Amino acid sequence: MGLSGEAWATLLVPTFLGIATMLLYGFWDKITGKEYYVDDEILAYDEDLMKTLEEEGKA
């Protein structure tokens, strides 16, 4: 007793979308060419943070 085509689609489509989302999230820094800078208070792109700090005279 197998599953119908609609049942397979109901199972597989969300699974593939979830995997694609995880891969996109995992490789986002390589896709955009930017690296994340993680701090206790913030999560920002490293280049943008350094520009902001240099402008404020903190770096």
C-alpha positions in Angstrom: 0.0 0.0 0.0 1.9 3.0 -1.3 1.4 6.7 -1.0 -0.3 8.7 -3.6 1.5 11.4 -5.6 -0.2 14.1 -3.6 0.9 12.5 -0.3 4.5 12.3 -1.5 4.4 16.0 -2.5 3.0 16.9 0.9 6.0 15.1 2.5 8.8 16.1 0.1 8.1 19.7 -0.8 8.4 21.1 2.8 11.4 18.9 3.4 13.2 20.2 0.3 12.3 23.8 1.1 13.6 23.3 4.6 16.9 21.9 3.4 17.3 24.7 0.8 16.6 27.3 3.6 19.3 25.7 5.8 21.8 25.7 3.0 21.1 29.3 2.1 21.4 30.3 5.7 24.6 28.3 6.2 26.4 29.7 3.2 24.9 33.3 3.2 28.3 34.8 4.1 30.0 33.1 1.1 27.1 34.1 -1.2 27.2 37.7 -0.2 31.0 37.9 0.1 30.7 39.4 3.6 31.6 37.8 7.0 29.6 38.2 10.1 30.9 39.9 13.2 29.3 38.6 16.4 29.3 40.5 19.6 27.4 40.1 22.8 25.1 42.9 21.9 25.0 43.0 18.2 25.2 40.9 15.0 26.4 42.9 12.1 28.5 42.7 9.0 32.1 43.2 9.8 32.9 45.9 7.1 29.8 48.0 8.1 30.7 47.8 11.7 34.3 48.8 11.2 33.3 51.8 9.0 30.9 52.9 11.7 33.5 52.6 14.5 36.1 54.5 12.4 33.7 57.3 11.8 32.9 57.5 15.5 36.6 57.4 16.4 36.3 54.3 18.4 38.6 52.1 16.3 
